[in-house]
Amino acid sequence: MTATASFNPKAFRDALSTFTTGVTIITTRGTEGEPIGITANSFNSVSLNPPLVLWSLAKSAFSLSAFSSNKHWNVHVLSVEQEALSGRFASRGEDKFAGIELDRGINDIPLLHNCTARFQCRTAFMYEGGDHVIFVGEVLGFDKSELPPLAFQSGQYALAARKPREGVRLSNAQSHPPECSYTEDLLGYLAGRAHYQLVAYLRTLLQNHRLDEHAFFVLSVLSIQDRLTLDQINHFVAYTGREVTMAMMLFLEKQRYVAIEMDGEDQRFVLTADGREVSLEHVAVAKAVEQDITEKLGAGDTQALKILLKRLIHATDPGLPDLWQAEPQTSDAY
């Protein structure tokens, strides 16, 4: 198809970018044996028997001569852990392989670690494809892992969350009463129910420590950043909708979970050794719950869920202070 006055190349490219793809790094060696690698999302399957795959490379690419002359190359389907690697191999003018440990494959072509899948190939055919050259390769060997793949869509990296064919329903009812607009698809209901079901795993442990959810939040804050005033603690837990009172802090002091230090006229609360030990137990339970959820949802869906929750928190953030700052903020900052 040739460009015409009504054919907008940028609009065409934007339309193509809506097709979600995986991200790959293709590697080979140059004429001097130097390792060469590029990022590409044009990878696709061609045939199962014989096993053939394809990808394309711009005719303007510096690496075209290397891939044209060396008949062996490897395709690495990147995992979500390799986003930075994708950026590195998409750039020019740097030693892309610096500090990277390589595996040994069936050929002498660089083979990267921690990929979702890897295909070791030999060029079967090369075709002209407009401003690109299309490489069709015979797969000589391959392997895969359980790491979730990195995706690319509309110019941005993405994560692929699986959607069951039968859909996901919480209720077995075929329909909701017409007068009821409060359905299981309400975001607030889903977020709230998920929160309380997760916290339910902690409740037995909290009861053994004579703590409730609110006290748990306070100890969690102090385990990350202590020597805080009461006002500072309240700023950090304001999202819970409940106020931390001096009576609660005195109760935690009586339980020997916190100690009070004087800083001029300010009272600052410090997590004690007992308090830190209790907090570590809570973290251990939380991590065990996360591991159980990851096994049920899959690593990719769990990662996608975390990113969506972070985006939701950013979108609804009323301006809470950053709990993970290196230094605690003073009360004047509030």
GULUMVEX-780206 format. One record per residue: residue in one letter; x, y negated, z of N, C-alpha, C, O in turn. Coordinates in steps of 0.1 Angstrom, whole numbers, padded with zeros to 4 digits, always signed. Layout:
<rs>
AXYZXYZXYZXYZ...
</rs>
This chain:
<rs>
M+0009+0012+0000+0000+0000+0000+0009-0012+0000+0017-0014+0009T+0007-0021-0009+0015-0033-0010+0008-0045-0003-0004-0045-0002A+0016-0054+0002+0011-0065+0009+0004-0075+0000+0009-0077-0011T-0007-0081+0004-0014-0091-0004-0015-0103+0005-0012-0103+0016A-0020-0114-0001-0022-0126+0006-0032-0124+0018-0030-0131+0028S-0041-0115+0017-0051-0113+0028-0046-0102+0038-0053-0100+0048F-0034-0096+0035-0029-0086+0043-0019-0092+0053-0008-0096+0049N-0023-0092+0066-0014-0099+0076-0006-0088+0082-0011-0079+0090P+0008-0088+0080+0016-0078+0086+0016-0077+0101+0016-0066+0106K+0015-0089+0107+0015-0089+0122+0002-0082+0127+0002-0074+0136A-0010-0086+0121-0022-0080+0125-0022-0065+0122-0028-0057+0130F-0016-0061+0111-0015-0046+0108-0007-0039+0119-0010-0028+0124R+0004-0046+0123+0013-0040+0133+0005-0039+0146+0006-0029+0154D-0002-0049+0150-0010-0049+0162-0020-0038+0162-0023-0032+0172A-0027-0036+0150-0037-0026+0149-0030-0012+0151-0036-0003+0157L-0019-0010+0145-0012+0003+0147-0008+0005+0161-0008+0017+0166S-0004-0005+0168+0001-0004+0182-0010+0001+0192-0007+0005+0203T-0023+0000+0187-0034+0005+0196-0034+0020+0197-0040+0026+0206F-0027+0027+0188-0025+0041+0188-0015+0045+0199-0003+0042+0198T-0020+0052+0210-0011+0055+0221-0002+0067+0217-0006+0077+0212T+0011+0065+0220+0021+0075+0216+0030+0078+0229+0029+0071+0239G+0037+0088+0228+0048+0091+0237+0060+0082+0233+0060+0076+0223V+0070+0083+0242+0083+0076+0239+0094+0086+0239+0095+0095+0248T+0102+0085+0228+0113+0095+0227+0127+0088+0226+0127+0076+0222I+0137+0095+0229+0151+0090+0225+0157+0101+0216+0157+0113+0220I+0161+0097+0204+0167+0106+0195+0182+0104+0195+0187+0093+0195T+0190+0115+0197+0205+0114+0198+0211+0122+0187+0206+0132+0182T+0223+0118+0183+0232+0125+0174+0246+0121+0177+0249+0114+0187R+0255+0124+0168+0269+0119+0169+0273+0113+0155+0269+0117+0145G+0282+0102+0156+0286+0095+0144+0298+0103+0138+0302+0114+0142T+0303+0097+0128+0314+0103+0120+0327+0105+0128+0335+0114+0125E+0329+0097+0139+0340+0098+0147+0337+0106+0160+0345+0107+0169G+0325+0112+0160+0321+0120+0172+0315+0112+0183+0312+0118+0193E+0313+0099+0181+0308+0091+0192+0293+0094+0193+0286+0096+0184P+0288+0093+0206+0274+0096+0208+0265+0084+0204+0269+0073+0206I+0254+0087+0197+0245+0077+0192+0231+0081+0197+0227+0092+0196G+0223+0071+0201+0210+0073+0206+0201+0061+0203+0206+0050+0205I+0188+0063+0200+0179+0053+0198+0165+0057+0204+0162+0068+0206T+0158+0047+0208+0144+0049+0212+0134+0048+0201+0135+0040+0192A+0125+0058+0200+0115+0059+0189+0102+0064+0194+0102+0073+0203N+0091+0059+0189+0078+0064+0192+0071+0070+0180+0059+0071+0180S+0079+0072+0169+0073+0078+0157+0074+0093+0156+0070+0099+0146F+0078+0099+0167+0079+0114+0167+0065+0121+0166+0055+0116+0172N+0065+0132+0159+0053+0139+0157+0056+0154+0153+0067+0156+0148S+0046+0162+0155+0048+0176+0151+0043+0177+0136+0035+0170+0131V+0049+0187+0129+0046+0190+0115+0040+0204+0113+0030+0206+0107S+0047+0214+0119+0043+0227+0117+0048+0236+0128+0058+0233+0135L+0040+0247+0131+0043+0256+0142+0052+0268+0136+0060+0273+0142N+0049+0271+0123+0056+0282+0117+0058+0279+0102+0049+0280+0094P+0071+0274+0099+0082+0273+0108+0081+0261+0117+0073+0252+0114P+0088+0261+0129+0087+0249+0138+0094+0237+0132+0106+0236+0131L+0085+0227+0129+0091+0215+0123+0085+0203+0130+0073+0203+0134V+0093+0192+0131+0089+0180+0137+0094+0168+0128+0103+0171+0120L+0089+0156+0130+0094+0145+0122+0095+0133+0131+0088+0132+0141W+0102+0123+0126+0103+0110+0132+0108+0101+0121+0114+0106+0110S+0107+0088+0122+0112+0078+0112+0121+0068+0118+0121+0064+0129L+0130+0063+0109+0140+0053+0113+0141+0042+0103+0141+0045+0091A+0141+0030+0107+0141+0018+0098+0154+0018+0090+0165+0022+0094K+0152+0015+0077+0164+0014+0068+0174+0004+0073+0186+0005+0069S+0170-0006+0080+0179-0016+0085+0186-0012+0098+0195-0019+0102A+0183+0000+0104+0190+0004+0116+0204+0007+0114+0208+0013+0104F+0213+0003+0124+0227+0005+0123+0230+0020+0123+0240+0025+0118S+0221+0028+0130+0224+0042+0132+0219+0051+0120+0221+0063+0120L+0214+0045+0109+0209+0053+0098+0219+0061+0092+0217+0073+0089S+0231+0056+0090+0242+0064+0083+0245+0076+0092+0248+0087+0086A+0245+0075+0105+0249+0086+0114+0239+0097+0113+0242+0109+0112F+0226+0093+0114+0215+0103+0113+0214+0109+0099+0210+0121+0097S+0218+0102+0089+0217+0107+0075+0229+0117+0072+0227+0126+0065S+0240+0114+0078+0252+0123+0076+0253+0135+0085+0258+0146+0081N+0248+0133+0098+0248+0144+0107+0235+0152+0107+0225+0146+0110K+0235+0164+0103+0223+0171+0102+0216+0176+0115+0205+0181+0115H+0224+0174+0126+0219+0179+0139+0215+0166+0147+0222+0157+0148W+0203+0167+0154+0199+0156+0163+0189+0162+0173+0183+0173+0171N+0188+0156+0185+0180+0160+0195+0169+0150+0198+0171+0138+0198V+0157+0155+0201+0146+0146+0205+0143+0148+0220+0141+0160+0224H+0142+0137+0227+0139+0138+0241+0126+0131+0244+0125+0118+0242V+0115+0138+0248+0103+0132+0252+0105+0127+0266+0106+0134+0275L+0104+0113+0268+0108+0107+0280+0097+0109+0291+0085+0109+0288S+0101+0111+0303+0092+0111+0315+0090+0097+0320+0097+0088+0317V+0080+0096+0329+0077+0083+0335+0089+0078+0343+0090+0066+0346E+0098+0087+0347+0110+0083+0355+0121+0076+0346+0131+0071+0351Q+0118+0076+0333+0129+0072+0323+0126+0059+0316+0131+0057+0305E+0117+0051+0322+0113+0038+0315+0126+0030+0313+0127+0024+0302A+0134+0029+0323+0147+0020+0321+0156+0026+0310+0162+0018+0303L+0156+0039+0309+0164+0045+0299+0159+0042+0285+0167+0040+0276S+0146+0042+0284+0140+0038+0271+0144+0024+0267+0147+0022+0255G+0144+0015+0277+0148+0001+0274+0163+0000+0270+0166-0008+0261R+0171+0008+0277+0185+0008+0273+0188+0012+0259+0196+0006+0252F+0181+0023+0255+0184+0029+0242+0177+0021+0231+0179+0023+0219A+0168+0012+0234+0161+0003+0224+0169-0009+0222+0166-0016+0212S+0180-0012+0230+0188-0024+0228+0200-0021+0219+0203-0010+0216R+0207-0032+0216+0219-0031+0208+0230-0037+0216+0229-0045+0225G+0242-0033+0212+0254-0039+0217+0259-0035+0231+0267-0042+0237E+0255-0024+0236+0260-0019+0249+0263-0004+0248+0258+0003+0239D+0271+0001+0257+0274+0015+0258+0262+0022+0264+0261+0023+0276K+0253+0027+0256+0241+0033+0260+0243+0046+0269+0234+0049+0277F+0254+0053+0267+0256+0065+0274+0265+0063+0287+0268+0073+0293A+0268+0051+0290+0277+0049+0301+0270+0054+0314+0259+0050+0317G+0277+0062+0322+0272+0067+0335+0262+0078+0334+0256+0081+0344I+0258+0082+0322+0248+0092+0320+0254+0106+0319+0263+0109+0311E+0249+0115+0328+0254+0129+0327+0246+0137+0317+0233+0135+0316L+0252+0144+0309+0246+0151+0298+0246+0166+0300+0255+0172+0306D+0235+0173+0295+0235+0187+0295+0242+0193+0282+0244+0185+0272R+0245+0205+0282+0251+0212+0271+0240+0220+0264+0234+0228+0269G+0238+0217+0251+0228+0224+0243+0234+0234+0234+0245+0238+0235I+0226+0237+0224+0231+0247+0214+0240+0241+0203+0246+0248+0195N+0240+0227+0203+0249+0220+0194+0257+0210+0203+0255+0210+0215D+0265+0202+0196+0273+0192+0204+0266+0179+0205+0273+0169+0207I+0253+0178+0203+0246+0166+0203+0242+0162+0217+0238+0171+0225P+0243+0149+0221+0240+0146+0235+0226+0150+0239+0216+0149+0232L+0225+0156+0251+0212+0162+0256+0210+0156+0270+0217+0158+0279L+0199+0147+0271+0197+0140+0283+0189+0148+0294+0183+0158+0290H+0191+0144+0307+0184+0150+0318+0170+0145+0320+0166+0135+0314N+0162+0152+0328+0150+0147+0334+0139+0143+0324+0131+0133+0326C+0138+0150+0313+0128+0146+0303+0116+0155+0304+0117+0166+0311T+0105+0151+0299+0093+0159+0298+0095+0171+0289+0091+0182+0292A+0101+0169+0278+0104+0179+0268+0116+0175+0260+0119+0164+0258R+0123+0185+0255+0135+0183+0246+0135+0193+0234+0131+0204+0236F+0138+0187+0222+0138+0195+0210+0152+0194+0203+0156+0182+0200Q+0159+0205+0201+0172+0204+0194+0169+0208+0180+0164+0219+0177C+0173+0199+0171+0168+0201+0157+0180+0200+0147+0191+0195+0150R+0176+0204+0135+0185+0203+0123+0177+0198+0112+0166+0202+0109T+0182+0188+0104+0174+0181+0094+0171+0192+0083+0179+0198+0078A+0158+0192+0080+0153+0201+0069+0150+0193+0057+0153+0197+0046F+0144+0181+0059+0141+0172+0047+0143+0158+0052+0141+0154+0063M+0146+0149+0042+0145+0135+0044+0137+0128+0033+0139+0132+0021Y+0128+0119+0036+0120+0113+0027+0120+0098+0028+0123+0092+0038E+0118+0091+0016+0117+0076+0016+0103+0073+0021+0093+0080+0017G+0102+0064+0030+0089+0060+0035+0088+0045+0036+0087+0039+0047G+0087+0038+0025+0087+0023+0025+0100+0018+0031+0110+0020+0026D+0098+0010+0042+0110+0004+0048+0116+0014+0059+0125+0009+0066H+0112+0026+0059+0117+0036+0068+0122+0049+0061+0118+0051+0049V+0130+0056+0067+0134+0070+0063+0128+0080+0072+0129+0078+0084I+0121+0090+0067+0114+0100+0075+0123+0112+0076+0127+0118+0065F+0126+0116+0088+0134+0128+0090+0125+0139+0095+0117+0138+0105V+0125+0151+0087+0118+0163+0091+0128+0173+0096+0138+0176+0089G+0127+0177+0108+0137+0186+0114+0131+0200+0118+0120+0201+0122E+0140+0210+0116+0137+0223+0120+0141+0224+0135+0152+0221+0138V+0132+0229+0144+0134+0230+0158+0142+0243+0160+0137+0254+0158L+0155+0242+0165+0163+0253+0168+0162+0258+0183+0164+0270+0186G+0157+0249+0191+0156+0252+0205+0148+0241+0212+0148+0230+0208F+0141+0245+0223+0133+0234+0230+0132+0239+0245+0133+0251+0248D+0128+0229+0253+0125+0232+0267+0115+0221+0272+0115+0210+0266K+0108+0224+0283+0099+0214+0288+0099+0215+0303+0103+0225+0309S+0094+0204+0310+0093+0203+0324+0079+0199+0328+0071+0197+0319E+0077+0198+0341+0064+0194+0346+0063+0179+0348+0053+0174+0354L+0074+0172+0345+0074+0157+0347+0064+0151+0338+0063+0154+0326P+0056+0141+0343+0046+0135+0334+0053+0126+0324+0063+0120+0327P+0047+0125+0312+0053+0118+0301+0051+0103+0302+0041+0098+0307L+0061+0095+0296+0059+0081+0295+0052+0078+0282+0054+0084+0272A+0042+0069+0282+0034+0066+0271+0037+0051+0267+0042+0043+0274F+0032+0048+0254+0034+0034+0249+0022+0030+0242+0017+0038+0233Q+0016+0019+0245+0003+0014+0239+0003-0001+0239+0004-0007+0249S+0000-0006+0227-0002-0021+0225+0010-0029+0230+0009-0039+0237G+0022-0023+0227+0034-0031+0231+0038-0029+0246+0047-0036+0250Q+0032-0020+0253+0035-0019+0268+0036-0004+0271+0030+0005+0265Y+0045-0002+0281+0045+0012+0286+0032+0015+0293+0026+0006+0299A+0029+0028+0293+0016+0032+0299+0018+0046+0305+0028+0053+0303L+0008+0050+0314+0008+0063+0319-0005+0070+0314-0015+0064+0313A-0003+0083+0311-0015+0090+0306-0022+0098+0318-0016+0107+0323A-0034+0094+0321-0041+0101+0332-0051+0111+0325-0058+0107+0315R-0052+0123+0330-0060+0133+0323-0075+0131+0327-0078+0127+0338K-0083+0133+0317-0098+0132+0319-0104+0145+0315-0103+0150+0304P-0109+0152+0326-0115+0166+0323-0126+0165+0313-0133+0155+0312R-0127+0175+0304-0137+0174+0294-0151+0174+0299-0160+0167+0293E-0154+0180+0310-0167+0179+0316-0170+0167+0324-0180+0165+0330G-0160+0158+0325-0161+0146+0333-0159+0148+0348-0157+0159+0352V-0160+0138+0355-0158+0138+0370-0170+0133+0377-0173+0121+0375R-0178+0141+0384-0190+0136+0391-0189+0140+0406-0184+0151+0409L-0193+0131+0414-0193+0134+0429-0207+0140+0433-0208+0148+0442S-0217+0136+0426-0231+0140+0429-0235+0150+0418-0232+0149+0407N-0243+0160+0423-0249+0170+0414-0262+0165+0408-0268+0171+0399A-0267+0154+0413-0280+0148+0407-0278+0144+0393-0268+0139+0389Q-0288+0147+0385-0288+0144+0371-0289+0129+0368-0284+0124+0358S-0296+0123+0377-0298+0108+0375-0301+0102+0389-0304+0109+0398H-0299+0089+0389-0301+0082+0402-0315+0075+0401-0320+0072+0390P-0322+0073+0412-0335+0066+0412-0333+0052+0405-0323+0045+0408P-0342+0049+0397-0341+0036+0389-0340+0024+0398-0334+0014+0394E-0346+0025+0410-0345+0013+0419-0332+0012+0427-0329+0002+0434C-0323+0022+0425-0311+0022+0432-0299+0019+0423-0296+0026+0414S-0293+0007+0425-0282+0003+0417-0269+0006+0424-0258+0004+0418Y-0270+0012+0436-0257+0016+0443-0254+0031+0439-0259+0040+0445T-0245+0032+0429-0242+0045+0423-0228+0049+0427-0220+0042+0433E-0225+0062+0424-0212+0067+0427-0201+0061+0418-0189+0063+0421D-0204+0053+0408-0194+0046+0400-0191+0032+0405-0183+0025+0398L-0196+0028+0416-0193+0015+0422-0179+0016+0427-0175+0024+0435L-0170+0007+0422-0156+0007+0426-0154+0006+0441-0145+0013+0446G-0161-0003+0447-0160-0004+0462-0163+0008+0469-0156+0012+0479Y-0173+0015+0465-0176+0028+0471-0165+0038+0469-0161+0045+0479L-0160+0039+0457-0149+0049+0454-0137+0046+0462-0131+0055+0468A-0133+0033+0463-0121+0030+0470-0123+0032+0485-0114+0037+0492G-0134+0028+0490-0137+0030+0504-0138+0044+0508-0132+0048+0519R-0145+0052+0501-0146+0067+0504-0132+0074+0503-0129+0082+0512A-0124+0070+0493-0111+0076+0492-0102+0073+0504-0095+0081+0509H-0103+0060+0508-0096+0056+0520-0099+0064+0533-0091+0069+0539Y-0112+0065+0535-0116+0071+0548-0114+0086+0547-0111+0093+0557Q-0115+0092+0535-0112+0107+0534-0097+0109+0536-0093+0119+0542L-0088+0100+0532-0074+0101+0534-0070+0100+0549-0063+0107+0554V-0076+0089+0555-0074+0087+0569-0079+0098+0578-0073+0100+0589A-0089+0105+0573-0094+0117+0581-0083+0127+0584-0084+0133+0595Y-0074+0129+0575-0063+0138+0578-0054+0133+0590-0048+0142+0597L-0054+0120+0593-0046+0115+0604-0054+0115+0617-0047+0113+0628R-0067+0116+0617-0074+0113+0629-0071+0122+0640-0070+0117+0652T-0069+0135+0638-0066+0144+0649-0053+0140+0655-0052+0140+0668L-0043+0137+0647-0030+0132+0653-0031+0119+0660-0025+0118+0671L-0039+0110+0655-0041+0097+0662-0048+0100+0676-0045+0093+0686Q-0058+0109+0676-0065+0111+0689-0055+0118+0699-0056+0114+0711N-0046+0126+0694-0036+0132+0703-0027+0121+0709-0022+0123+0720H-0025+0110+0702-0017+0099+0706-0025+0088+0713-0019+0078+0717R-0038+0091+0715-0047+0081+0721-0047+0068+0713-0046+0057+0719L-0047+0069+0700-0047+0058+0691-0059+0058+0682-0065+0069+0679D-0063+0046+0677-0074+0046+0667-0067+0040+0654-0055+0037+0654E-0075+0039+0643-0070+0034+0631-0063+0021+0632-0053+0018+0626H-0070+0012+0640-0065-0002+0641-0051-0002+0647-0042-0009+0643A-0049+0006+0658-0036+0007+0664-0026+0013+0655-0014+0010+0655F-0030+0023+0647-0022+0029+0637-0016+0018+0627-0004+0019+0624F-0025+0009+0622-0020-0001+0613-0010-0010+0620+0000-0014+0614V-0012-0013+0633-0002-0022+0640+0011-0015+0641+0022-0021+0638L+0011-0002+0645+0024+0005+0646+0031+0007+0632+0043+0006+0631S+0023+0008+0622+0028+0009+0608+0036-0004+0605+0046-0003+0599V+0029-0015+0608+0036-0028+0605+0049-0029+0613+0059-0033+0607L+0049-0026+0626+0061-0028+0634+0072-0018+0630+0083-0020+0632S+0068-0006+0624+0078+0003+0620+0086-0002+0607+0097+0002+0605I+0079-0011+0600+0086-0017+0588+0093-0030+0592+0104-0032+0587Q+0087-0038+0600+0092-0051+0604+0088-0054+0618+0076-0058+0620D+0097-0053+0628+0092-0056+0642+0097-0070+0646+0102-0078+0638R+0097-0072+0659+0099-0085+0665+0090-0096+0659+0094-0107+0656L+0077-0092+0658+0067-0101+0653+0059-0107+0664+0056-0100+0675T+0054-0119+0662+0044-0125+0672+0030-0119+0669+0028-0112+0659L+0021-0122+0678+0007-0117+0676+0001-0123+0663-0006-0116+0656D+0004-0136+0661-0001-0142+0649+0004-0136+0636-0003-0134+0626Q+0017-0132+0636+0023-0126+0624+0017-0112+0622+0015-0109+0611I+0015-0105+0633+0009-0091+0631-0004-0093+0625-0008-0085+0616N-0012-0102+0630-0026-0104+0624-0026-0108+0609-0034-0104+0602H-0015-0116+0605-0015-0119+0591-0012-0107+0583-0017-0106+0572F-0004-0098+0588-0001-0086+0580-0012-0076+0580-0013-0068+0570V-0021-0076+0589-0032-0066+0589-0046-0073+0587-0056-0067+0589A-0045-0085+0582-0058-0093+0579-0067-0086+0569-0079-0087+0570Y-0061-0078+0560-0069-0071+0550-0079-0061+0556-0088-0057+0550T-0076-0056+0569-0085-0047+0575-0098-0053+0580-0108-0046+0583G-0098-0066+0581-0110-0073+0586-0112-0072+0601-0122-0077+0607R-0102-0067+0608-0102-0067+0623-0090-0074+0629-0079-0074+0624E-0093-0081+0640-0083-0089+0647-0075-0080+0657-0081-0073+0665V-0062-0082+0657-0054-0076+0667-0054-0085+0680-0050-0097+0678T-0058-0080+0691-0058-0088+0703-0047-0086+0712-0040-0076+0711M-0044-0095+0722-0034-0093+0731-0037-0080+0740-0028-0073+0744A-0050-0078+0742-0054-0066+0750-0049-0053+0743-0045-0044+0750M-0050-0053+0730-0046-0041+0723-0030-0039+0724-0025-0028+0726M-0023-0051+0723-0009-0050+0724-0004-0046+0738+0006-0038+0739L-0011-0050+0748-0008-0046+0762-0011-0031+0764-0004-0025+0771F-0022-0026+0757-0024-0012+0758-0013-0004+0751-0009+0006+0757L-0008-0009+0740+0003-0002+0733+0016-0003+0741+0024+0006+0741E+0017-0014+0749+0029-0015+0758+0028-0005+0769+0037+0002+0773K+0015-0003+0774+0013+0006+0785+0016+0020+0780+0020+0029+0788Q+0013+0023+0768+0015+0036+0762+0030+0038+0759+0035+0049+0755R+0038+0028+0761+0052+0027+0758+0056+0029+0743+0066+0034+0739Y+0046+0024+0735+0049+0024+0720+0055+0011+0716+0062+0010+0706V+0052+0000+0723+0058-0013+0720+0064-0019+0733+0059-0016+0744A+0073-0029+0731+0078-0036+0742+0077-0051+0738+0076-0055+0727I+0076-0060+0749+0075-0074+0746+0088-0081+0749+0094-0079+0760E+0092-0089+0740+0105-0097+0742+0101-0112+0741+0092-0116+0733M+0107-0120+0749+0105-0134+0749+0115-0141+0740+0127-0138+0740D+0110-0149+0731+0118-0157+0722+0114-0172+0724+0106-0177+0717G+0121-0178+0734+0116-0192+0738+0103-0190+0744+0101-0184+0755E+0093-0197+0739+0079-0196+0744+0071-0185+0737+0060-0183+0740D+0077-0179+0726+0070-0169+0719+0072-0155+0724+0082-0152+0729Q+0061-0147+0724+0062-0133+0727+0063-0125+0714+0054-0127+0705R+0073-0117+0714+0075-0109+0702+0074-0094+0705+0078-0090+0716F+0068-0087+0696+0065-0073+0699+0075-0064+0691+0077-0066+0679V+0081-0054+0698+0091-0046+0693+0087-0031+0694+0082-0027+0705L+0089-0023+0684+0086-0009+0685+0097-0002+0693+0109-0004+0691T+0092+0006+0703+0101+0013+0711+0105+0026+0705+0100+0029+0694A+0114+0034+0711+0118+0047+0706+0106+0056+0705+0105+0063+0695D+0098+0056+0715+0086+0064+0715+0076+0060+0704+0070+0068+0697G+0075+0047+0702+0066+0041+0691+0072+0045+0678+0064+0048+0669R+0085+0045+0676+0091+0049+0663+0089+0064+0660+0086+0068+0649E+0090+0072+0671+0088+0086+0669+0074+0089+0665+0071+0097+0656V+0064+0082+0672+0050+0084+0668+0048+0080+0654+0041+0087+0646S+0054+0068+0650+0052+0064+0636+0058+0073+0626+0052+0075+0615L+0069+0079+0629+0075+0089+0620+0066+0101+0618+0065+0107+0608E+0059+0105+0629+0049+0116+0628+0038+0113+0619+0034+0121+0610H+0033+0100+0620+0023+0095+0611+0027+0096+0596+0020+0100+0588V+0040+0091+0594+0045+0090+0580+0046+0105+0575+0043+0107+0563A+0051+0114+0583+0052+0128+0579+0039+0134+0575+0038+0141+0564V+0028+0131+0582+0015+0136+0579+0011+0129+0566+0005+0136+0557A+0013+0116+0564+0009+0109+0552+0016+0114+0540+0010+0116+0529K+0029+0118+0541+0036+0123+0530+0031+0138+0527+0031+0141+0515A+0028+0145+0537+0022+0159+0535+0009+0158+0527+0006+0166+0518V+0001+0148+0531-0012+0146+0525-0010+0142+0510-0016+0147+0501E+0000+0133+0508+0003+0129+0494+0008+0141+0486+0004+0142+0474Q+0016+0149+0491+0021+0161+0484+0009+0170+0480+0009+0176+0469D+0000+0172+0490-0012+0180+0487-0020+0174+0476-0025+0181+0467I-0022+0161+0476-0030+0154+0466-0023+0155+0452-0029+0158+0442T-0009+0154+0452-0002+0155+0440-0003+0169+0434-0004+0170+0421E-0003+0179+0442-0005+0192+0437-0019+0194+0431-0020+0202+0421K-0029+0187+0436-0042+0189+0431-0045+0180+0419-0051+0184+0409L-0039+0168+0419-0041+0159+0408-0031+0160+0396-0034+0158+0385G-0019+0164+0400-0008+0164+0391+0001+0152+0393-0004+0141+0397A+0014+0153+0390+0023+0142+0393+0019+0130+0384+0020+0118+0389G+0016+0132+0371+0012+0121+0363+0000+0113+0367+0001+0101+0368D-0011+0120+0371-0023+0113+0376-0020+0106+0389-0025+0095+0391T-0012+0112+0398-0009+0106+0410-0001+0093+0408-0004+0082+0414Q+0008+0093+0399+0016+0081+0396+0007+0070+0389+0008+0058+0393A-0002+0074+0380-0011+0065+0374-0020+0059+0385-0023+0047+0384L-0025+0067+0394-0033+0062+0405-0026+0051+0413-0032+0041+0417K-0014+0054+0417-0006+0044+0425-0005+0031+0417-0007+0020+0423I-0002+0031+0404-0001+0019+0397-0014+0012+0396-0014-0001+0397L-0025+0019+0394-0038+0012+0393-0042+0006+0406-0048-0005+0407L-0038+0013+0417-0041+0008+0431-0033-0005+0433-0038-0015+0439K-0021-0005+0429-0012-0017+0431-0018-0029+0423-0018-0040+0427R-0022-0026+0410-0029-0036+0402-0041-0041+0409-0044-0053+0408L-0049-0032+0414-0062-0036+0421-0058-0045+0433-0065-0055+0436I-0048-0041+0441-0044-0049+0452-0039-0063+0448-0043-0073+0455H-0031-0064+0437-0027-0077+0432-0039-0085+0428-0039-0097+0431A-0048-0079+0421-0060-0086+0416-0069-0092+0427-0076-0102+0425T-0069-0085+0439-0078-0089+0449-0071-0095+0461-0077-0098+0472D-0058-0097+0460-0049-0102+0471-0053-0116+0475-0053-0125+0467P-0057-0118+0488-0061-0132+0492-0049-0140+0496-0050-0151+0500G-0037-0134+0494-0025-0142+0498-0018-0137+0510-0012-0144+0518L-0018-0123+0512-0012-0118+0524+0003-0118+0523+0009-0118+0512P+0010-0120+0534+0025-0121+0534+0031-0107+0530+0024-0097+0531D+0043-0108+0525+0050-0096+0520+0056-0089+0532+0066-0094+0539L+0051-0077+0535+0056-0069+0547+0070-0064+0545+0077-0062+0555W+0075-0062+0533+0088-0056+0531+0099-0067+0528+0109-0063+0523Q+0096-0079+0532+0107-0089+0531+0118-0086+0540+0116-0079+0551A+0130-0090+0536+0142-0087+0544+0142-0093+0558+0146-0086+0568E+0136-0105+0559+0136-0111+0572+0121-0115+0576+0114-0119+0567P+0117-0113+0588+0103-0117+0592+0101-0132+0590+0110-0140+0594Q+0089-0135+0586+0086-0149+0585+0083-0155+0599+0078-0148+0607T+0086-0168+0600+0083-0174+0613+0068-0179+0613+0062-0180+0603S+0064-0181+0625+0049-0185+0626+0047-0198+0619+0035-0201+0615D+0057-0207+0617+0055-0219+0610+0052-0217+0595+0045-0226+0589A+0056-0205+0590+0053-0202+0576+0038-0200+0573+0034-0200+0562Y+0031-0197+0584+0017-0194+0582+0008-0206+0584-0004-0205+0583
</rs>
